[in-house]
Amino acid sequence: MKYLIYLSTSVCHLSEQELIKLLKTARERNKKHDVTGVLLYSGGTFVQVLEGSPEDVDYIFNMIERDLRHRNIIKLVEELTEERNFPEWSMGFSSATPEITRTLAGYITSIKHVVVNNKNHSALDILKTFIATNNLVVTG
C-alpha cells in the first residue's frame, strides 16, 4: 500500500460547480482503481492525499499531473504504508464554502472526519495544517 500527498495551484479560481464536477470525476476514477483519499481546496490551492496500490496511485497521480486545471504540482510525501487513513472515501472533499457541497457524500465538516484515529501520520498532519491555515469549515 502506498500513499502520496501533493500540493498544487489552480490556474484559475474554481466555482463550487466546477469543484463538484472535478470531485465527481475524481471519485469515479479513484473507485475504479481502488484509490482512496481526501482533497482539500482553498483560495486556489489544492492538497490531496491518494492511497492504494503503488501502481494505482502512480496511475492516478500521472493523470493529475497532466490535468491543465492546475500547475505548480509539488509532491510532498510519497511513502509505503500498511493501512489506509481514508478507507471509506473514494475522495473525501472540503472547500471553503460548505452550502453547496454539504450534500455530497464524504464532505468534511469536522476535523474528526479527517483524523480517523489518533496515530501520528504525515498525511493527517499535512491535512490538519492546511485546514487550520485556510480556515476551512471544521465544526463539532
Phi, psi and omega in degrees: 000141182228149169229150182222136177237131177225163177235140176210168180245131176291141179290338174208162179294129181265135176287166177300321178296319177295321178295320179295318178298315178300317181297315180298318178296315180298319180296317179298313181296316181295319180297319179300328183254011179055043176252132176245173178159200181212146179235125176244143180220133176201130174054036178086005180245134175253142164231129181224141172248131175240138178217140181165200178295150180306320181295317181290319178297316178298319179299311180297316181296322176299322177294319179298318180298332179270354182288122185281359180281351178215165182217183178053047181284122181239118176282116182272315183215140174214107185215162172275150179215159180270336181215159179280147171271338184231060188295335183264357187250114172292336169184097171295156188210145171209142171225175186285349181242102188278345189304312183282318189276352182302330183282349180282135176298137179089003178293132185270117177243001182209143177301333181293338176284335177279320183269092181295323175213177186271010181291153178278117183215136184299325179299314181292320179298316180295316180296316180298320178295316179297316179299313183293315184286338180257006178052042176292158182294116178223087183257165172042000000 
